[in-house]
Amino acid sequence: MERDAMKTILCYGDSLTWGFEPGTGNRMPFPQRWPGILQQLLGAKGRIIEEALNGRTTNWENPVF
């Protein structure tokens, strides 16, 4: 692999990653969500894959416990 090769980063998370906007319940536009900000900072050096579910930690049973 080349040293300067583009990296792929998976952002897997809950409503913070999804971009939940308190007050409206809407989803923030990608450039305002933290994965979008990370993408802007990385530019061509990285590719962000965003996989998020609003309410992931509050609406679902934890299969571990």
N, CA, C and O of each residue as an XYZ file, in Angstrom:
260
protein
N       0.842     -1.177      0.000
C       0.000      0.000      0.000
C       0.888      1.242      0.000
O       1.890      1.315      0.713
N       0.506      2.182     -0.793
C       1.247      3.436     -0.837
C       1.057      4.216      0.452
O      -0.001      4.164      1.078
N       2.070      4.919      0.827
C       2.014      5.722      2.047
C       0.949      6.813      1.950
O       0.298      7.127      2.946
N       0.767      7.390      0.773
C      -0.190      8.481      0.591
C      -1.553      8.006      0.103
O      -2.371      8.820     -0.324
N      -1.807      6.705      0.160
C      -3.083      6.178     -0.312
C      -4.232      6.700      0.551
O      -4.075      6.926      1.751
N      -5.377      6.885     -0.080
C      -6.548      7.369      0.641
C      -6.983      6.335      1.675
O      -7.012      5.138      1.390
N      -7.315      6.795      2.858
C      -7.813      5.938      3.930
C      -9.334      5.986      3.944
O      -9.933      7.009      3.613
N      -9.953      4.879      4.327
C     -11.396      4.822      4.492
C     -11.684      4.682      5.978
O     -11.121      3.817      6.650
N     -12.561      5.536      6.483
C     -12.901      5.543      7.906
C     -14.396      5.311      8.048
O     -15.204      6.020      7.448
N     -14.757      4.312      8.844
C     -16.156      4.031      9.130
C     -16.542      4.731     10.424
O     -15.932      4.500     11.468
N     -17.551      5.583     10.354
C     -18.098      6.251     11.539
C     -19.397      5.533     11.879
O     -20.419      5.742     11.226
N     -19.354      4.691     12.898
C     -20.485      3.865     13.303
C     -20.987      4.395     14.636
O     -20.233      4.437     15.609
N     -22.244      4.799     14.693
C     -22.680      5.371     15.953
C     -24.167      5.572     16.094
O     -24.979      5.015     15.354
N     -24.494      6.395     17.080
C     -25.881      6.653     17.455
C     -26.320      8.023     16.949
O     -25.883      8.467     15.888
N     -27.182      8.689     17.706
C     -27.746      9.965     17.266
C     -26.695     11.061     17.107
O     -26.889     11.982     16.314
N     -25.594     10.982     17.841
C     -24.537     11.985     17.680
C     -23.886     11.861     16.307
O     -23.590     12.867     15.662
N     -23.667     10.649     15.872
C     -23.097     10.414     14.548
C     -24.143     10.666     13.466
O     -23.825     11.191     12.399
N     -25.383     10.293     13.744
C     -26.486     10.475     12.795
C     -26.746     11.950     12.520
O     -27.143     12.319     11.414
N     -26.521     12.799     13.532
C     -26.713     14.231     13.362
C     -28.049     14.740     13.855
O     -28.616     15.668     13.279
N     -28.558     14.134     14.925
C     -29.832     14.558     15.504
C     -29.762     16.019     15.933
O     -28.827     16.434     16.619
N     -30.755     16.785     15.523
C     -30.816     18.199     15.872
C     -31.855     18.398     16.973
O     -33.055     18.325     16.709
N     -31.403     18.652     18.212
C     -32.349     18.847     19.314
C     -33.305     20.002     19.018
O     -32.934     20.988     18.381
N     -34.501     19.863     19.478
C     -35.492     20.917     19.266
C     -36.370     20.652     18.066
O     -37.588     20.822     18.133
N     -35.761     20.235     16.963
C     -36.556     19.966     15.762
C     -36.708     18.472     15.508
O     -37.690     18.036     14.906
N     -35.736     17.690     15.967
C     -35.756     16.256     15.693
C     -35.295     15.921     14.291
O     -35.270     14.752     13.905
N     -34.932     16.933     13.530
C     -34.459     16.713     12.164
C     -33.007     16.264     12.160
O     -32.330     16.268     13.188
N     -32.556     15.885     10.995
C     -31.162     15.504     10.810
C     -30.398     16.682     10.221
O     -30.836     17.300      9.251
N     -29.254     16.982     10.817
C     -28.419     18.065     10.303
C     -27.857     17.671      8.939
O     -27.681     16.484      8.665
N     -27.573     18.648      8.087
C     -26.933     18.348      6.804
C     -25.546     17.735      7.036
O     -24.898     18.024      8.042
N     -25.100     16.900      6.115
C     -23.825     16.203      6.266
C     -22.666     17.135      6.620
O     -21.878     16.785      7.498
N     -22.519     18.295      5.992
C     -21.377     19.157      6.337
C     -21.389     19.664      7.783
O     -20.358     20.118      8.280
N     -22.537     19.593      8.463
C     -22.627     20.055      9.852
C     -22.480     18.923     10.863
O     -22.254     19.179     12.046
N     -22.607     17.674     10.412
C     -22.435     16.531     11.316
C     -20.941     16.263     11.489
O     -20.149     16.586     10.604
N     -20.550     15.674     12.624
C     -19.116     15.492     12.860
C     -18.435     14.623     11.806
O     -17.277     14.889     11.485
N     -19.091     13.589     11.241
C     -18.412     12.868     10.160
C     -18.169     13.763      8.929
O     -17.167     13.608      8.231
N     -19.083     14.683      8.677
C     -18.903     15.614      7.564
C     -17.769     16.596      7.817
O     -17.022     16.944      6.902
N     -17.645     17.038      9.062
C     -16.542     17.939      9.419
C     -15.214     17.200      9.285
O     -14.232     17.756      8.794
N     -15.193     15.942      9.725
C     -13.987     15.130      9.574
C     -13.636     14.967      8.097
O     -12.466     15.053      7.724
N     -14.647     14.732      7.253
C     -14.406     14.598      5.818
C     -13.800     15.871      5.246
O     -12.878     15.815      4.433
N     -14.315     17.011      5.668
C     -13.775     18.290      5.193
C     -12.319     18.459      5.621
O     -11.494     18.941      4.845
N     -12.005     18.064      6.846
C     -10.632     18.188      7.341
C      -9.674     17.250      6.609
O      -8.529     17.612      6.339
N     -10.145     16.053      6.293
C      -9.297     15.074      5.611
C      -9.115     15.389      4.130
O      -8.066     15.108      3.550
N     -10.139     15.971      3.530
C     -10.071     16.253      2.098
C      -9.883     14.970      1.306
O     -10.567     13.975      1.547
N      -8.956     14.998      0.363
C      -8.708     13.844     -0.508
C      -7.892     12.751      0.174
O      -7.666     11.696     -0.419
N      -7.449     12.982      1.405
C      -6.651     11.980      2.120
C      -7.505     10.876      2.732
O      -6.983      9.833      3.124
N      -8.829     11.102      2.817
C      -9.674     10.103      3.454
C     -11.086     10.118      2.930
O     -11.560     11.114      2.382
N     -11.750      8.993      3.109
C     -13.149      8.838      2.701
C     -13.931      8.391      3.927
O     -13.583      7.394      4.560
N     -14.974      9.115      4.261
C     -15.795      8.800      5.422
C     -17.020      8.004      4.981
O     -17.729      8.388      4.052
N     -17.249      6.895      5.665
C     -18.486      6.136      5.501
C     -19.246      6.309      6.802
O     -18.759      5.948      7.874
N     -20.431      6.859      6.701
C     -21.239      7.163      7.886
C     -22.336      6.111      8.023
O     -23.188      5.975      7.145
N     -22.310      5.381      9.115
C     -23.334      4.373      9.398
C     -23.850      4.644     10.800
O     -23.227      4.259     11.790
N     -24.989      5.307     10.872
C     -25.505      5.734     12.168
C     -27.006      5.498     12.249
O     -27.714      5.509     11.242
N     -27.464      5.287     13.459
C     -28.884      5.083     13.703
C     -29.296      5.963     14.871
O     -28.792      5.814     15.984
N     -30.201      6.866     14.612
C     -30.708      7.748     15.656
C     -31.397      6.908     16.729
O     -32.285      6.113     16.418
N     -30.999      7.078     17.982
C     -31.608      6.333     19.080
C     -31.010      4.958     19.305
O     -31.576      4.161     20.054
N     -29.895      4.659     18.685
C     -29.283      3.329     18.784
C     -29.054      2.906     20.238
O     -29.213      1.730     20.565
N     -28.686      3.836     21.105
C     -28.363      3.456     22.481
C     -29.555      3.533     23.426
O     -29.457      3.085     24.568
N     -30.671      4.087     22.984
C     -31.797      4.245     23.898
C     -33.024      3.430     23.522
O     -33.825      3.098     24.397
N     -33.193      3.104     22.268
C     -34.413      2.428     21.828
C     -34.301      0.918     21.723
O     -35.314      0.235     21.568
N     -33.107      0.391     21.803
C     -32.917     -1.028     21.553
C     -32.298     -1.711     22.769
O     -31.485     -1.123     23.482
N     -32.689     -2.941     22.989
C     -32.092     -3.737     24.057
C     -30.624     -3.983     23.743
O     -30.258     -4.199     22.588
N     -29.792     -3.950     24.766
C     -28.385     -4.257     24.599
C     -28.242     -5.774     24.609
O     -28.547     -6.404     25.622
N     -27.785     -6.382     23.510
C     -27.719     -7.846     23.452
C     -26.667     -8.449     24.383
O     -26.674     -9.657     24.617
N     -25.770     -7.631     24.911
C     -24.707     -8.137     25.773
C     -25.202     -8.331     27.206
O     -24.747     -9.241     27.898
N     -26.120     -7.491     27.652
C     -26.565     -7.535     29.049
C     -27.882     -8.234     29.198
O     -28.394     -8.356     30.311
